[in-house]
Amino acid sequence: MDIHFVCHDCGKKHHPRSLLWRCPCGGLLDVDQFTISFPFDEIKKRPATMWRYREALPFVSDSTVWEALTLGEGYTPIVPLDSKSPNILLKVEYMMPTLSFKDRGVAVLVAKAKALGVTKVIADSSGNAGTSLSAYASRAGMKCDIYVPESTSPKKVLQISAHGATVHRIPGNREATAHAVIEAIESNQGFYASHVYNPFFYQGTKTYAFEIFEQLNGEMPDVLVFPVGNGSLLLGAYYGFQELLHGGMIVKIPRFIAVQAEGCAPIAQAFRTGKKTAEPVVNTGTAAEGIAIAAPARHRQILDAIYATGGFVITAPKEKMEPARRELASKGFYVEPTTAATYAGFLEYLAQAHNSTGNLPGFEPDAKVIIPLCGAGIKAN
Ligand SMILES: [Zn+2]
């Protein structure tokens, strides 16, 4: 099995050996279709990590490159919000080696980079992808440069440095950081291990879908809530559910509710007017740094996935984020502000659905909902 990338715009195929981060035409790269399988009799005997689904990941069957790198990521618990809400389920994604869901994508991406002979990785991040990449790169024996906005939580910067990575703190917003890293890549300073552009990242986050299927014994939820900045969990999960659908294991993909932060919501703005593409916005400030992406590169794919599931985009109001964080903490879940925004967005959706005149797809009283808790509170200020 030889994996190829395919350009989303011109359809040209590229071997990952090319180390391209986008097509020469400027288009985004995706992983071209490859044969996958789900041998559940075997899967159920394996350790509780995302690698139990290895026949669905882009590695040849006898590859062991991931075994030297895994930190036991994945197979995070699904627990009810509280005893009064047995159908509101939380997937506790911060129970990961570096305390965020990003470990799913980074573990696959670093394993692929290692197999390609990469010795130095570079990435830009609002924090969590950087902390994850620095940990896995260090384990793989690679050098690592991480570019973060100057405003990034000092705890995340400390976590990145602890793994031996070089941290570049860039003045200005998240876009200035993205710009700085692309300059570094274009002057050949290393391999761009981007959780936005590198399509292997989404091969890792797709295991989120497989776990939900397996952990709920195939009793699929009605609604899935996702925080959306660059869409790295939403898109991966969408690909995972598509694979389950094509494999005949599920009959439909649950409705996706995407949450953006008030102050930086280009996807929400596009969705409100039924557009298939999002225009960049000006980030006017939000505590939800993990989803404060003014110009998400994969905006078309994110919107396609939301429309295809009969989904919706909601904006989490600024003043509701801190109360949402406290409410989750009162139930035992200490999360970072971006994750609080996800829960605040869900509550806002419920409030609007109950008040709406039928414009919002409402939840049935017994609808089963899954909300991911993507990042641990201890990482934030
Ligand atoms: Zn192209």
Residues whose N, C-alpha, C, O or C-beta is under 5 A from the ligand:
A	BS01	ZN	C7 D9 C10 G11 K12 C23 C25 G27
